[in-house]
Amino acid sequence: MVGSGGRPVKSRGRSCTGPVGAARRTGRPRGLAKVAPVTPQRDLFANFERMRREMDELFGDMWERTGLRSQGAGFSPAVDVYYCDSPPRAIIKAELAGIDAESLGIEVHGRELVITGLRRPAEAEGRVYQQLEIRHGPFRRVVGLGADVQADAARAVYEDGVLRVELPLAQPEQRRRQVPIEVPRGDEP
């Protein structure tokens, strides 16, 4: 590429080896994982909360700049959910930096884990803020789970601002049962 004055100008990340070039070769940008197809059994409404968070990230602080977001609305902490085999369990990690463990609450309702809490604002006396981005206030995060769990055997550990919840998966019920067959005997003389 040639700039003004006939001098060569470096391309700014638009080479064929970048994400765009990877998309041309494979059909998807480099670094993006393949997404599993949606099965008919999957709950179509399970991802609305994730979609809302992604839209918030996409538009950034547009709502704040326009004054449309209400103050004190709280926040929604980021979570990771994954499953392990040995022993079978669901593991949920929530990013909760700056929150006291005493202000956290965890509940299991069927296939949902509910995390609640409060991040208190920092003392503002004697401070003049140039920028204030760390959200504070109450929060309630509902995490949908893809399997039935044993709520009574749940474990939670809060360390270094990360809450880790382990929920053992419920074993499927034994649905097979042998049924004895009765053969009526006729009246024998």
C-alpha positions as CSV (number, residue, x, y, z in Angstrom):
1,M,0.0,0.0,0.0
2,V,1.3,3.4,-0.9
3,G,0.5,6.5,1.3
4,S,0.7,10.2,0.5
5,G,4.1,11.3,-0.8
6,G,4.7,7.9,-2.5
7,R,6.0,6.2,0.7
8,P,5.0,2.7,1.6
9,V,2.5,2.4,4.4
10,K,2.1,-0.7,6.6
11,S,-1.2,-2.4,6.6
12,R,-3.1,-2.2,9.9
13,G,-4.1,-5.8,10.5
14,R,-5.7,-6.4,7.2
15,S,-3.4,-9.0,5.9
16,C,-4.6,-12.4,4.6
17,T,-3.1,-14.1,7.6
18,G,-5.3,-12.3,10.1
19,P,-8.9,-13.0,11.1
20,V,-10.3,-12.0,7.7
21,G,-7.9,-14.2,5.8
22,A,-8.7,-17.1,8.1
23,A,-12.4,-16.5,7.4
24,R,-11.7,-16.8,3.7
25,R,-9.9,-20.1,4.1
26,T,-12.1,-21.8,6.7
27,G,-15.4,-19.9,6.6
28,R,-15.0,-18.6,10.2
29,P,-12.5,-16.1,11.8
30,R,-9.4,-17.5,13.4
31,G,-9.7,-18.2,17.1
32,L,-13.4,-18.8,17.1
33,A,-14.5,-22.3,18.2
34,K,-16.9,-24.4,16.2
35,V,-20.4,-24.2,17.6
36,A,-22.3,-27.4,18.1
37,P,-25.6,-27.6,16.3
38,V,-28.8,-26.8,18.3
39,T,-30.8,-30.0,18.9
40,P,-34.6,-30.0,19.1
41,Q,-34.5,-31.1,22.7
42,R,-32.5,-27.9,23.7
43,D,-34.5,-25.2,25.4
44,L,-34.6,-22.3,22.9
45,F,-34.9,-19.7,25.7
46,A,-31.9,-20.8,27.7
47,N,-29.5,-18.4,26.0
48,F,-31.4,-15.1,26.3
49,E,-29.4,-14.0,29.3
50,R,-26.1,-14.7,27.6
51,M,-27.3,-12.9,24.4
52,R,-28.3,-9.8,26.5
53,R,-24.8,-9.7,28.1
54,E,-23.2,-10.0,24.7
55,M,-25.3,-7.2,23.4
56,D,-24.3,-5.1,26.4
57,E,-20.6,-5.8,25.6
58,L,-21.2,-5.1,21.9
59,F,-22.7,-1.7,22.5
60,G,-20.4,-0.8,25.4
61,D,-21.4,2.1,27.5
62,M,-23.8,3.6,24.9
63,W,-26.7,3.5,27.4
64,E,-24.7,5.3,30.1
65,R,-23.5,8.0,27.7
66,T,-27.1,8.7,26.7
67,G,-28.3,8.6,30.3
68,L,-30.8,5.8,29.6
69,R,-29.4,3.3,32.1
70,S,-30.7,3.8,35.6
71,Q,-28.2,4.4,38.3
72,G,-27.8,1.6,40.9
73,A,-29.1,-1.1,38.5
74,G,-26.3,-3.4,39.7
75,F,-24.5,-5.7,37.3
76,S,-24.3,-9.2,36.1
77,P,-21.1,-11.2,36.9
78,A,-19.4,-13.3,34.2
79,V,-19.6,-17.0,34.6
80,D,-18.1,-20.2,33.1
81,V,-20.0,-23.4,33.1
82,Y,-18.5,-26.8,32.2
83,Y,-18.9,-30.5,33.0
84,C,-16.4,-33.1,34.2
85,D,-16.6,-36.9,34.0
86,S,-14.8,-38.2,37.0
87,P,-17.0,-37.9,39.1
88,P,-19.7,-36.5,36.9
89,R,-20.4,-33.0,37.9
90,A,-21.2,-29.4,36.7
91,I,-18.7,-26.7,37.6
92,I,-19.7,-23.1,37.6
93,K,-17.1,-20.3,38.1
94,A,-18.3,-16.7,38.7
95,E,-16.1,-13.7,38.6
96,L,-16.9,-11.7,41.7
97,A,-13.9,-9.6,42.5
98,G,-14.4,-7.1,45.4
99,I,-17.4,-8.8,46.9
100,D,-17.4,-10.0,50.5
101,A,-18.2,-13.8,50.8
102,E,-20.7,-12.9,53.5
103,S,-22.9,-11.0,51.0
104,L,-23.1,-13.9,48.6
105,G,-26.0,-16.3,48.3
106,I,-26.3,-19.5,46.3
107,E,-29.5,-21.5,45.6
108,V,-30.3,-24.4,43.3
109,H,-33.8,-24.6,41.7
110,G,-34.1,-27.7,39.5
111,R,-31.8,-27.0,36.6
112,E,-30.9,-23.5,37.6
113,L,-28.2,-22.1,39.9
114,V,-29.0,-18.7,41.3
115,I,-26.1,-16.5,42.6
116,T,-27.0,-13.4,44.5
117,G,-24.9,-10.8,46.2
118,L,-23.9,-7.2,46.7
119,R,-20.8,-5.3,45.7
120,R,-20.5,-2.2,48.0
121,P,-19.2,1.0,46.5
122,A,-15.8,2.2,47.6
123,E,-15.5,5.1,50.1
124,A,-15.7,8.2,48.0
125,E,-14.8,10.7,50.7
126,G,-11.8,12.8,49.8
127,R,-11.7,11.4,46.2
128,V,-12.4,13.0,42.9
129,Y,-13.0,10.3,40.3
130,Q,-11.8,10.8,36.7
131,Q,-13.3,7.5,35.7
132,L,-15.7,5.1,37.5
133,E,-16.2,1.8,35.7
134,I,-16.4,-0.9,38.4
135,R,-20.1,-1.6,38.8
136,H,-21.5,-1.9,42.3
137,G,-24.8,-2.7,43.8
138,P,-27.0,-5.8,44.1
139,F,-26.9,-8.6,41.6
140,R,-28.8,-11.8,40.8
141,R,-27.4,-14.2,38.2
142,V,-29.4,-17.2,37.1
143,V,-27.3,-19.8,35.4
144,G,-29.1,-22.5,33.4
145,L,-27.7,-26.0,33.7
146,G,-27.8,-28.6,31.0
147,A,-28.3,-31.6,33.3
148,D,-30.1,-32.5,36.5
149,V,-28.0,-32.1,39.6
150,Q,-27.9,-33.2,43.2
151,A,-28.5,-29.9,45.1
152,D,-27.9,-31.5,48.5
153,A,-24.3,-32.4,47.5
154,A,-23.3,-29.0,46.2
155,R,-19.9,-27.4,47.2
156,A,-18.9,-23.8,46.9
157,V,-15.5,-22.2,47.4
158,Y,-14.8,-18.4,47.1
159,E,-11.1,-17.6,46.6
160,D,-9.3,-14.7,44.9
161,G,-12.5,-13.1,43.7
162,V,-13.7,-16.3,41.9
163,L,-16.7,-18.3,43.2
164,R,-16.4,-22.0,42.2
165,V,-19.6,-24.1,42.6
166,E,-19.5,-27.9,42.1
167,L,-22.8,-29.7,41.6
168,P,-22.7,-33.5,41.2
169,L,-24.9,-34.7,38.3
170,A,-28.0,-36.7,39.3
171,Q,-27.8,-40.3,38.2
172,P,-30.6,-41.3,35.9
173,E,-33.3,-43.3,37.4
174,Q,-33.4,-47.0,36.7
175,R,-36.4,-47.1,34.3
176,R,-36.2,-50.8,33.6
177,R,-38.2,-53.1,35.7
178,Q,-39.0,-56.8,35.1
179,V,-42.7,-57.5,35.3
180,P,-43.7,-61.0,36.2
181,I,-46.1,-62.7,33.8
182,E,-49.1,-64.4,35.2
183,V,-50.6,-67.3,33.4
184,P,-54.1,-68.1,34.5
185,R,-54.7,-71.8,35.0
186,G,-58.0,-73.2,34.0
187,D,-60.0,-75.2,36.4
188,E,-58.3,-78.6,36.5
189,P,-60.6,-81.5,37.5
